Amino acid sequence: MRIGLIGLGVMGWRIGANLAKAGRLHVVYNRTSVKAEQFSREYGVRNAESIQRLAEESDVILTVLADDVAVQEVVEGLLPKVKGRILVEMSTISPPLSIRLAEKVKGAGGVMYDAPLVGTSIMVEQKKLTVLVGGPEEGFQNLKELLSHTASAILYMGPNGMGLYAKLVNNLLIGAYVAAMAEAFNMGVRSGLDPEKVSEFLAKYSSARSPTSELKAPKMATRDYSTQFATRHMRKDLEIIDKEAQRLGVPIPMSALALQLYRMVEAIGLSEKDYSSIFEIYSKFTRSS
Ligand SMILES: NC(=O)c1ccc[n+]([C@@H]2O[C@H](COP(=O)([O-])OP(=O)(O)OC[C@H]3O[C@@H](n4cnc5c(N)ncnc54)[C@H](OP(=O)(O)O)[C@@H]3O)[C@@H](O)[C@H]2O)c1
């Protein structure tokens, strides 16, 4: 089974590296071609000149792209070539868009899965991601084998779109959780606690500790906002949640507030930085004495 990968950003690069090291990756493509050239040199995997060319050389196509616009552009561009092929779409995008694209892929003779990722870049390197799969159940076992090069849990959530709805459940929670963590962290530091001690407490001993506090509390303590998950992606996910909540008629006061806060983080220039930089909003608006 020949595997092609489109999108060599933070996550795509590392997923590609895992597959290439296992000898499973055949061809890659990235919009900014220098990244694909570099990947090709480092891992000895062919760099395709277009997404259509990549499709011709693949039985399974993985896409790890930024957002709705990117995925729509790429999947529609692939339609003439998807017949008999499997498309595994791993980006976090709007579920209704993904469902529409899956129907188009089916109409063109292919099969599409939504398979969004839970976990950060570090977890890809450790092969500890969780992948939430939506799509036809038959064929899921084959997908599981392929994704096992990068994920420790691959969960079948239901028909097309259900992988993405499960992903929204996760990001609603971590979006609001990290905002609340920044609020708590800032109060702790302002009260005179040593930031390192607050970080250690939140990461290891707090009754609200989690894999997310383990990752993000040290980033707040050191104000090292090197990107694991960009603020703009968290804002994008909370915007998708906002839209879907309107459609479903569910109240989302916590994540709606978090969305406003992440917009403020972007407004102070931290859009590309890790979303734990939300701590800077609390720090900035704290009375100096
Ligand atoms: N980072 C995480 O921790 C994490 C965790 C879970 C889920 N996710 C989700 O996974 C997806 C990828 O995340 P990431 O962190 O890897 O993002 P990223 O570093 O921003 O990479 C985005 C990729 O999409 C490509 N792209 C953007 N717009 C495009 C377009 N119009 N046409 C074609 N390609 C386009 C980019 O190509 P260029 O190189 O040309 O810009 C790049 O390869 C996102 O949906 C994100 O929400 C991320």
The ligand as an SDF file (V2000), in Angstrom:
LIG
                    3D

 48 52  0  0  0  0  0  0  0  0999 V2000
   -0.1140   21.3480   16.4220 N   0  0  0  0  0  0  0  0  0  0  0  0
   -0.8610   20.6100   17.2240 C   0  0  0  0  0  0  0  0  0  0  0  0
   -0.5110   20.3770   18.3860 O   0  0  0  0  0  0  0  0  0  0  0  0
   -2.1800   20.0300   16.7460 C   0  0  0  0  0  0  0  0  0  0  0  0
   -2.8000   19.0730   17.5400 C   0  0  0  0  0  0  0  0  0  0  0  0
   -3.9950   18.5220   17.1400 C   0  0  0  0  0  0  0  0  0  0  0  0
   -4.5770   18.9350   15.9390 C   0  0  0  0  0  0  0  0  0  0  0  0
   -3.9650   19.8940   15.1840 N   0  0  0  0  0  0  0  0  0  0  0  0
   -4.6400   20.2970   13.9380 C   0  0  0  0  0  0  0  0  0  0  0  0
   -3.9280   19.6820   12.8600 O   0  0  0  0  0  0  0  0  0  0  0  0
   -3.9000   20.5780   11.7340 C   0  0  0  0  0  0  0  0  0  0  0  0
   -2.4500   20.8920   11.3770 C   0  0  0  0  0  0  0  0  0  0  0  0
   -1.8440   21.5200   12.4940 O   0  0  0  0  0  0  0  0  0  0  0  0
   -0.3090   22.0170   12.4360 P   0  0  0  0  0  0  0  0  0  0  0  0
    0.0060   22.4680   13.8150 O   0  0  0  0  0  0  0  0  0  0  0  0
    0.5190   20.9830   11.7760 O   0  0  0  0  0  0  0  0  0  0  0  0
   -0.4810   23.2810   11.4700 O   0  0  0  0  0  0  0  0  0  0  0  0
    0.6400   24.1130   10.6880 P   0  0  0  0  0  0  0  0  0  0  0  0
    1.9790   23.8900   11.2800 O   0  0  0  0  0  0  0  0  0  0  0  0
    0.0980   25.4980   10.6050 O   0  0  0  0  0  0  0  0  0  0  0  0
    0.6350   23.4420    9.2190 O   0  0  0  0  0  0  0  0  0  0  0  0
   -0.4230   23.6710    8.3430 C   0  0  0  0  0  0  0  0  0  0  0  0
   -0.1670   22.9690    7.0170 C   0  0  0  0  0  0  0  0  0  0  0  0
   -1.2500   23.3080    6.1180 O   0  0  0  0  0  0  0  0  0  0  0  0
   -0.7050   23.8090    4.8790 C   0  0  0  0  0  0  0  0  0  0  0  0
   -1.6390   24.7770    4.2890 N   0  0  0  0  0  0  0  0  0  0  0  0
   -2.1920   25.8730    4.8740 C   0  0  0  0  0  0  0  0  0  0  0  0
   -3.0350   26.4950    4.0190 N   0  0  0  0  0  0  0  0  0  0  0  0
   -2.9930   25.7710    2.8550 C   0  0  0  0  0  0  0  0  0  0  0  0
   -3.6580   25.8870    1.6060 C   0  0  0  0  0  0  0  0  0  0  0  0
   -4.5400   26.8850    1.3710 N   0  0  0  0  0  0  0  0  0  0  0  0
   -3.3860   24.9620    0.6520 N   0  0  0  0  0  0  0  0  0  0  0  0
   -2.5120   23.9460    0.8950 C   0  0  0  0  0  0  0  0  0  0  0  0
   -1.8590   23.7730    2.0570 N   0  0  0  0  0  0  0  0  0  0  0  0
   -2.1110   24.6790    3.0360 C   0  0  0  0  0  0  0  0  0  0  0  0
    0.5960   24.4600    5.3120 C   0  0  0  0  0  0  0  0  0  0  0  0
    1.4190   24.6150    4.1670 O   0  0  0  0  0  0  0  0  0  0  0  0
    2.5730   25.7630    4.1630 P   0  0  0  0  0  0  0  0  0  0  0  0
    3.7860   25.1070    4.7210 O   0  0  0  0  0  0  0  0  0  0  0  0
    2.6790   26.1060    2.7310 O   0  0  0  0  0  0  0  0  0  0  0  0
    2.0790   26.9190    5.0010 O   0  0  0  0  0  0  0  0  0  0  0  0
    1.1230   23.4070    6.3030 C   0  0  0  0  0  0  0  0  0  0  0  0
    1.6610   22.3150    5.6220 O   0  0  0  0  0  0  0  0  0  0  0  0
   -4.7130   21.8150   12.1430 C   0  0  0  0  0  0  0  0  0  0  0  0
   -6.0290   21.6910   11.6910 O   0  0  0  0  0  0  0  0  0  0  0  0
   -4.6480   21.7930   13.6560 C   0  0  0  0  0  0  0  0  0  0  0  0
   -5.7680   22.4500   14.2480 O   0  0  0  0  0  0  0  0  0  0  0  0
   -2.7740   20.4330   15.5470 C   0  0  0  0  0  0  0  0  0  0  0  0
  1  2  1  0
  2  3  2  0
  2  4  1  0
  4  5  1  0
  4 48  2  0
  5  6  2  0
  6  7  1  0
  7  8  2  0
  8  9  1  0
  8 48  1  0
  9 10  1  0
  9 46  1  0
 10 11  1  0
 11 12  1  0
 11 44  1  0
 12 13  1  0
 13 14  1  0
 14 15  2  0
 14 16  1  0
 14 17  1  0
 17 18  1  0
 18 19  2  0
 18 20  1  0
 18 21  1  0
 21 22  1  0
 22 23  1  0
 23 24  1  0
 23 42  1  0
 24 25  1  0
 25 26  1  0
 25 36  1  0
 26 27  1  0
 26 35  1  0
 27 28  2  0
 28 29  1  0
 29 30  1  0
 29 35  2  0
 30 31  1  0
 30 32  2  0
 32 33  1  0
 33 34  2  0
 34 35  1  0
 36 37  1  0
 36 42  1  0
 37 38  1  0
 38 39  2  0
 38 40  1  0
 38 41  1  0
 42 43  1  0
 44 45  1  0
 44 46  1  0
 46 47  1  0
M  CHG  2   8   1  16  -1
M  END
$$$$
